[in-house]
Amino acid sequence: MAYAKINSVTNANMSKVFNVAKSGFGKIGSIDAPSAAFSNTKSIDFDGSDDYALSSADLDVNVMNRRTKSIAFWWKSSNEGTSTGNYIMSFGNNTMSITLAYGDIEVWHNTHWPSFALHHSHRGSYLDTGNWHFITFTVSCAGNNEEAVHKLYVDAVEKGSSTYTRDQADYATGKVSIGAHLNGYGPIEAQIDEVGWWDNVALDADAVTQLYNSGAPIDLSTNSGNYDNASALVHWWRMGDGDTYPTLEDSQGSMDLTMTNMASGDIEDDVPSA
């Protein structure tokens, strides 16, 4: 009889322990798995002959013509470009673009005339063999015919600035092209990675430094440290990561690009890293 009581008590206690453990495992199982760490393993190689990536849709005309904006990208190239200019990227029909001409990085924007340029005297900081560099363009302007402050950074160091006032009508909108002009004119020889566009925000120096991150790209869609502008990010082309040839997805907007005159091998395992 005593053994029966002991056995009964033991079984009851073990049942309680089992139920508690079962309940605990259920709670653990319901916890969301941590989000995957940011990973950057791909970039796009443009051969300077006829490669480029083109959108099928037009940019939002308001975003393109916003006087205040920021555009940033990683790139690797030793080609200084020609006198007529090689297009790093182009937005709209013969309107806004970022080009390279004899070592000058030129930004054609409606708040400045002629282009706002990073003079070729700085070319050693962004044109060399085998090294990635982070280029950031910002413009802050209240509106048309208002004073506009333009800045260009290389690896989070301000290399050029200009204050300019211009009475300029809005541009006609158009497609996005990276690696050449919209029609394939002026192709650039370079590798390009992680292209971001922020609407109505001029990134400050602290934010640019955070994005540079000592040479290792970060997640543009998430605020981090002194970078608190993730909500203003409207376009982000990862340039290979998460992409399936021939489409380069816009992970933040809806402006997917199609690799033109290119091959799947132009998505390369070569990226900036600290």
WOQUI-V214924 format. One record per residue. N is the residue number from 1. PSI is psi in whole degrees, -180 to 180 (* if undefined). Layout:
N,PSI
N,PSI
This chain:
1,-43
2,-43
3,-36
4,-43
5,-46
6,-45
7,-39
8,-44
9,-44
10,-46
11,-40
12,-44
13,-42
14,-35
15,-42
16,-45
17,-44
18,-44
19,-39
20,-46
21,-42
22,-43
23,-41
24,-44
25,-35
26,-42
27,-43
28,-41
29,-24
30,-9
31,133
32,141
33,145
34,146
35,149
36,144
37,150
38,134
39,134
40,110
41,-4
42,153
43,173
44,133
45,117
46,129
47,-5
48,5
49,-64
50,14
51,139
52,165
53,128
54,140
55,156
56,-19
57,165
58,150
59,151
60,122
61,-33
62,-41
63,-44
64,-38
65,2
66,129
67,-26
68,128
69,171
70,141
71,133
72,151
73,157
74,144
75,157
76,121
77,150
78,3
79,124
80,-3
81,170
82,173
83,-30
84,-12
85,138
86,133
87,117
88,-45
89,155
90,139
91,121
92,176
93,103
94,43
95,-99
96,136
97,163
98,121
99,169
100,121
101,109
102,43
103,-7
104,126
105,120
106,132
107,116
108,112
109,152
110,-2
111,4
112,143
113,132
114,-142
115,155
116,119
117,144
118,107
119,147
120,-8
121,-17
122,5
123,-29
124,-18
125,-11
126,-3
127,104
128,170
129,125
130,2
131,138
132,146
133,150
134,116
135,130
136,129
137,131
138,147
139,134
140,119
141,132
142,-29
143,-180
144,139
145,28
146,158
147,129
148,135
149,118
150,142
151,145
152,130
153,144
154,120
155,44
156,10
157,124
158,120
159,-18
160,145
161,153
162,138
163,127
164,144
165,126
166,135
167,101
168,130
169,162
170,151
171,157
172,140
173,174
174,-166
175,170
176,137
177,136
178,130
179,-15
180,176
181,169
182,-33
183,11
184,-1
185,146
186,51
187,149
188,144
189,105
190,163
191,136
192,141
193,151
194,72
195,121
196,149
197,125
198,128
199,131
200,27
201,129
202,105
203,135
204,172
205,-37
206,-39
207,-41
208,-41
209,-41
210,-41
211,-36
212,-42
213,43
214,23
215,7
216,115
217,151
218,174
219,112
220,-19
221,-1
222,130
223,142
224,122
225,-126
226,-2
227,107
228,32
229,19
230,-33
231,-18
232,-4
233,120
234,-23
235,139
236,107
237,114
238,-18
239,56
240,-43
241,123
242,4
243,152
244,120
245,135
246,19
247,130
248,110
249,144
250,103
251,-9
252,-27
253,-147
254,25
255,65
256,147
257,149
258,124
259,123
260,131
261,31
262,171
263,165
264,-28
265,-11
266,-7
267,108
268,157
269,56
270,112
271,160
272,145
273,151
274,*
